[in-house]
Amino acid sequence: MEKGHPATCEEVQTIHPLYFNIVKKRFWWFVLSLLVIIPGVISIFLQGLNLGIDFKGGTMIELTCVKPVTQTAVTDTLKSVGLDGQVQLSNGKSILIRTDALPTDKQKELLKALQTKVADYDPKTLQVDEVGPSMGQELTRKAFWSLIIATGLMIAYISFRFQFVFAISGIIALLHDLLVVVGLFSLFQWPIDSSFIAAALTIFGYSINDTVVIFDRIRENEGKMKRGDTYEEMVDKSVWQTMRRSVNTVVTVLIALFSVFILGGESTKVFSLAMLIGVFSGAYSSIFNASQALVEIKTRLR
């Protein structure tokens, strides 16, 4: 027996005091996923997504203050004049504000408020641009094709390394994660900007990693199956053999992402929130969905 890898289900149960048969309860995991995904999908069709100016267009104001300022002060000033937008701060003085399309009088009101409540700025650095929705449409189109290409390459790679049914199970888990993230953003109408696209692509790549680790253990154990062993028991054992690794990995990543979400400022809120949801969902789908989908597909193909 390889050190650290319990060979029997009884040994797995002994090592993990919280052990329960994950595979036999697979339909409950599928139902739980649907309870999260279905409201989100309905919300997408009924109220859509809360798109930021990167997608629907707006006004972008860039300026440099004469003294250091804080992001909180700029954000509070935006709210004081009845505006909502994204604020990016660099070098402590350079400010980039993205908000809905503003008429000239509203722009002047905002600039005056910034001078009064935050700090004076160098007029030479002031730049006001109107952003159209075409940039967001191009970004969405490229992101869509990136996902399609990534999906095709992942199917080819997993099919080559394992089997085609493994690839289908892995893609099902990835679609689960994307639907969870997009659905929750629609359901709660959290704003979506260009960083959300980056988060979605990152989640797509990150989530498959843990799934492949579990698949690798399933393939290894499948070759060691003895007469009387069932495929369900073997997959359940494989999931539990990699459980500590899966849990330790996701907890470490979630701690880092939560720190970024709390301390990173407004400019990183969308990215870190999407990543928090996606990483948690990815850990869940890797343990409770991908391998269970594999068992279900293999059972029906027999």
Buried (B, 14 or more C-beta within 10 A) or exposed (E): EEEEBBEEBEBBBEBBEEBEBBBEBBEEBBEBBEEBBEBBBEBBEEEEBBBBBBBBBBBBBBBBBEEEBBBEBBBBBBEEBEBEBBBBBEEEBBBBBBBBEBEEEBBEBBBEBBEEBBBEBEEEBEEBEEBEBEBBEEBBEEBEEBBEEBBEEBBEBBBEEBBEBBBBBBBBBBBBBBBBBBBBBBBEEBBBBBBBBBBBBBBBEBBBEBBBBBBBBBBEBBEEEEEEBEBBBBBBBBBBBBBEEBEEBBEEBBEEBEEBBEEEBBBBBBBBBBBBBBBBBBBBBBBBBBBBBBBBBBEEEE
